[in-house]
Amino acid sequence: MIEAHSLTKRYGARTAVDDLSFTVRPGVVTGFLGPNGAGKSTTMRLLLGLDSPTSGRTLVNGRRYADHRAPLHEVGAMLEARSVHTGRSAYHHLLALAATTGITRRRVNEVIDLVGLREVARKRVGAFSLGMGQRLGIAGALLGDPATVLLDEPVNGLDPEGIVWIRTLLKKLAAEGRTVLVSSHLMSEMALTAEHLIVIGRGRLIADTSVTEFVARAAGDVVRVRTDEVGRLASLLAGPDVSIVSEEPGVLQVTGLAGERIGRIAADNGIALAELTPQRASLEEAFMELTRDAVEYQAPAAQLVGATGKGRAV
């Protein structure tokens, strides 16, 4: 289990992490999300004892990372996959890591096979592609068969087959009862991989919830309604807490009323409905909605409007 308690990190006048508290529990893949500059990398460094907090504390499996006698057996981490001596082979890089905590050659060979690097294990890392480097970084993280795994952008540079592989691997690790924390910018992949999310912005906690609840929180009660009588139905549905927008002929997007209530109103007034569909936002849309005030850099609103479709109120 990973714990952050009132974690704060300042660099001079800049606060990178601001009174951040969360718990990452075993048995599920937890996605660690946030806009650029949100403090994700700093937080992960603090969890691993690579930086010292200004205040607060972090625990991994009940102890500070530095207090573990054999950290590789407790925590496997990949923060920067290419932090490897380029003149070494993948095999000798892993062998050097193994030697620091008494890990066997047999285990080195096991993780090489696990990440699919057997054919290039004796080649110099300097000649590796980005995807191969990622696989090597993941091999290093898993070398000690740790109970807790932290990976920063593990799918970066992987081809489609590699992305499916890492998704399957992460779920397998969680199913074995391990604690798995994964940072990623690929919302579509997080939607398929993670069950729980920790979302931060400007160093502060925005959400600590399941993927389903996170999406529902951002989406609200939006229902798509298609009918030949949009004008009359809109008048019947109108209310102080109801928003109705038409973005295409014959279609209403209704917020503030459940689909069942909309259907009953239409039926009571003899209005035939061709469609009545509750809308589910994507994880990416939910992320954009809930982190928009925490984004470090934004394009001017006028440019964004010009790049999207036009909507009109009914």
C-alpha atoms as one frame of an Amber mdcrd trajectory, in Angstrom:
protein
   0.000   0.000   0.000   1.131   3.550  -0.764   0.249   6.433   1.546   0.774
  10.182   1.249  -0.023  12.228   4.348  -0.306  16.043   4.057   2.528  15.974
   1.534   3.996  19.360   0.576   7.051  20.150  -1.535   8.295  23.672  -2.232
  11.132  24.765  -4.465  11.829  28.289  -3.327   8.660  30.300  -3.863   7.060
  27.601  -6.043   4.856  24.941  -4.467   4.982  21.750  -6.537   2.908  19.594
  -4.148   0.419  21.217  -1.801  -0.904  19.359   1.287  -1.573  16.209  -0.733
  -3.048  13.112   0.942  -4.153   9.840  -0.656  -3.904   6.076  -0.307  -3.213
   3.592  -3.104  -4.598   0.192  -2.140  -3.562  -3.255  -3.380  -5.614  -5.343
  -5.750  -6.558  -2.684  -8.308  -4.718  -0.647 -10.929  -4.748   3.000  -9.796
  -4.234   5.687 -12.430  -2.320   8.812 -11.369  -3.502  11.679 -13.549  -3.058
  15.422 -13.824  -2.234  18.165 -16.348   1.379  19.037 -17.153   2.924  20.736
 -14.149   0.378  19.213 -11.755   3.083  17.673  -9.543   2.780  14.014 -10.554
   6.495  13.401 -11.113   7.436  15.283  -7.956   4.942  13.223  -5.956   6.333
   9.966  -7.319   9.875  11.073  -6.462   8.740  11.877  -2.928   7.123   8.453
  -2.593  10.433   6.847  -3.547  12.599   9.028  -1.308  14.352  10.654  -4.264
  13.279  14.067  -2.930  12.538  15.093   0.640   9.170  16.698   1.398   8.999
  20.189   2.836   6.370  18.768   5.163   4.230  15.647   5.451   5.317  12.076
   4.925   5.007   9.100   2.606   4.800   5.414   3.419   5.165   2.383   1.170
   3.994  -0.889   2.685   3.882   0.800   6.088   7.396   2.267   6.031   9.322
   5.120   4.508  10.996   3.929   1.329  14.451   4.558   2.817  13.667   2.298
   5.780  13.198  -0.822   3.663  16.204  -3.119   3.900  15.756  -4.434   0.366
  13.771  -1.776  -1.546  13.750  -3.665  -4.862  11.852  -6.482  -3.173   9.287
  -4.054  -1.748   8.880  -1.405  -4.442   9.499  -1.595  -8.171   9.599   1.754
  -9.941  10.129   3.179 -13.399  10.310   6.967 -13.501  12.706   7.401 -16.420
  13.141   4.326 -18.572  16.186   5.634 -20.435  18.291   6.183 -17.303  20.525
   3.298 -18.318  24.218   3.067 -19.254  23.961   2.991 -23.046  27.073   0.851
 -23.424  25.640  -2.025 -21.430  23.425  -4.765 -22.722  19.933  -5.173 -21.289
  21.072  -8.394 -19.617  24.087  -6.836 -17.905  22.087  -3.775 -16.848  19.584
  -6.006 -15.070  22.356  -8.223 -13.708  24.034  -5.171 -12.142  20.738  -4.157
 -10.516  20.205  -7.704  -9.262  23.652  -7.844  -7.685  22.838  -4.913  -5.385
  20.228  -6.912  -3.435  21.161 -10.548  -4.016  18.671 -11.255  -6.797  19.554
 -14.350  -8.804  20.509 -14.665 -12.464  17.490 -16.898 -12.843  15.219 -13.983
 -11.902  17.042 -11.738 -14.390  16.262 -14.225 -17.139  12.649 -14.481 -15.971
  11.980 -10.742 -16.270  13.754 -10.584 -19.638  11.317 -13.195 -20.914   8.400
 -11.507 -19.144   8.914  -8.213 -20.988   9.746  -9.813 -24.334  13.404  -8.775
 -24.647  14.997 -12.214 -25.012  16.091 -11.669 -28.634  17.817  -8.340 -27.855
  18.973  -9.021 -24.290  22.650  -9.059 -25.287  22.466  -5.913 -27.426  23.637
  -2.526 -26.183  20.870  -0.425 -24.707  22.060   2.595 -26.701  20.675   0.953
 -29.845  17.253   0.296 -28.332  14.095   1.914 -29.654  11.920   3.917 -27.258
   9.539   0.992 -26.861  12.371  -1.450 -26.117  13.706   0.990 -23.537  10.294
   1.075 -21.885  10.226  -2.711 -21.687  13.676  -2.698 -20.092  12.547  -0.108
 -17.551   9.554  -2.258 -16.657  11.842  -5.296 -16.331  13.942  -3.354 -13.831
  10.846  -2.392 -11.865   9.729  -6.032 -11.621  13.170  -7.485 -10.942  12.674
  -7.893  -7.187   9.153  -9.337  -7.561   7.872  -6.369  -5.517   4.559  -6.019
  -3.705   4.235  -2.419  -4.926   4.820  -1.115  -8.453   5.049   2.540  -9.570
   5.307   3.254 -13.288   5.499   6.672 -14.935   4.139   6.671 -18.508   4.775
   2.946 -19.113   3.066   2.854 -22.542   5.170   5.693 -23.938   6.738   4.517
 -27.206   5.050   1.114 -27.251   3.358  -0.183 -30.393  -0.282  -1.403 -30.243
   0.811  -4.939 -29.342   2.998  -3.535 -26.583   0.174  -1.399 -25.197  -2.102
  -4.436 -24.955   0.744  -6.326 -23.295   1.352  -3.695 -20.592  -2.389  -3.370
 -19.981  -2.652  -7.115 -19.425   0.473  -7.148 -17.249  -0.755  -4.353 -14.968
  -4.107  -6.048 -14.451  -2.338  -9.335 -13.709  -0.090  -7.674 -11.121  -3.109
  -6.119  -9.415  -5.020  -9.421  -9.509  -2.098 -10.989  -7.628  -2.763  -8.540
  -4.803  -0.034  -6.034  -5.581  -0.332  -2.268  -5.288  -0.076  -0.729  -8.778
   0.194   3.041  -9.387   0.467   4.177 -13.012   0.901   7.699 -14.344  -0.204
   8.297 -17.934  -1.329  11.008 -20.344  -3.275   8.503 -22.466  -6.814   8.791
 -21.149  -8.157   6.152 -23.511  -5.653   3.657 -22.146  -6.355   4.563 -18.523
 -10.054   4.000 -19.180  -9.235   0.420 -20.219  -6.608  -0.280 -17.567  -7.351
   1.554 -14.310 -10.179   0.875 -11.878  -9.378   3.728  -9.507  -8.050   7.240
 -10.128  -6.078   9.799  -8.177  -6.207  13.131  -9.999  -4.179  16.178  -8.989
  -3.883  19.707 -10.304  -1.429  22.403  -9.220  -0.168  19.999  -6.594  -3.558
  19.513  -4.941  -5.954  16.584  -4.892  -8.868  16.952  -7.343 -10.338  13.449
  -7.196  -9.737  10.139  -5.452 -12.412   7.850  -6.805 -13.296   5.001  -9.137
 -13.152   5.553 -12.895 -16.943   5.117 -13.106 -17.645   7.709 -10.427 -15.105
  10.125 -11.885 -16.764  10.044 -15.303 -20.269  10.300 -13.836 -19.254  13.305
 -11.737 -18.056  15.194 -14.804 -20.803  14.121 -17.184 -23.831  15.085 -15.114
 -27.285  13.892 -16.169 -27.130  14.440 -19.928 -29.739  12.717 -22.076 -29.869
  12.733 -25.880 -33.456  12.978 -27.175 -34.486  12.728 -30.842 -37.997  13.699
 -31.921 -39.862  15.531 -34.685 -41.306  17.890 -32.072 -38.215  19.389 -30.476
 -39.795  22.812 -29.923 -42.855  21.530 -28.071 -40.875  18.990 -26.044 -38.286
  21.618 -25.069 -41.070  23.858 -23.748 -42.492  21.021 -21.691 -39.104  20.085
 -20.240 -37.994  23.636 -19.436 -37.348  24.408 -15.778 -35.000  26.359 -13.472
 -32.532  23.451 -13.121 -32.863  22.113 -16.666 -30.533  22.940 -19.551 -31.619
  22.133 -23.108 -29.348  22.476 -26.132 -29.848  21.477 -29.766 -26.691  20.837
 -31.755 -28.381  19.166 -34.723 -31.882  19.201 -36.214 -34.411  17.088 -34.348
 -32.084  16.369 -31.413 -32.016  17.769 -27.860 -29.283  17.418 -25.246 -31.067
  17.657 -21.903 -29.245  18.185 -18.601 -31.000  18.083 -15.246 -33.708  15.517
 -15.988 -33.408  11.731 -15.908 -34.261   9.803 -19.070 -37.223   8.137 -17.381
 -38.744  11.527 -16.482 -38.219  12.859 -20.027 -39.882   9.775 -21.510 -42.888
  10.098 -19.208 -43.392  13.783 -20.048 -43.200  13.001 -23.764 -45.648  10.091
 -23.443 -48.124  12.112 -21.367 -48.197  14.752 -24.097 -48.353  12.432 -27.090
 -44.842  13.159 -28.360 -43.158  10.268 -30.131 -39.460   9.785 -29.352 -37.075
   8.216 -31.847 -34.222   8.169 -29.320 -33.805   8.565 -25.575 -30.181   7.878
 -24.621 -28.333   8.802 -21.412 -24.924  10.143 -22.440 -21.719   8.871 -20.867
 -18.675  11.091 -21.127 -15.332   9.558 -22.005 -12.575   9.568 -19.396 -10.764
  12.176 -21.486 -13.806  14.476 -21.494 -14.248  14.010 -17.746 -10.564  14.733
 -17.158 -10.684  17.908 -19.255 -13.811  19.103 -17.453 -12.540  18.532 -13.925
  -8.971  19.781 -14.462  -9.594  22.804 -16.695  -8.900  25.248 -13.831  -5.638
  23.456 -13.040  -4.142  23.549 -16.549  -0.880  25.478 -16.621  -1.194  26.692
 -20.229  -4.401  27.246 -22.166  -5.188  28.351 -25.718  -7.349  31.488 -25.993
 -11.052  30.683 -25.725 -11.806  32.274 -29.096  -9.455  29.824 -30.818 -11.100
  26.888 -29.093 -14.590  28.019 -30.126 -13.493  28.352 -33.714 -12.135  24.811
 -33.692 -15.297  23.160 -32.440 -18.825  22.737 -33.629 -21.450  25.369 -32.793
 -24.261  24.713 -30.383 -27.404  26.761 -29.883 -29.763  26.989 -26.965 -33.386
  26.046 -27.548
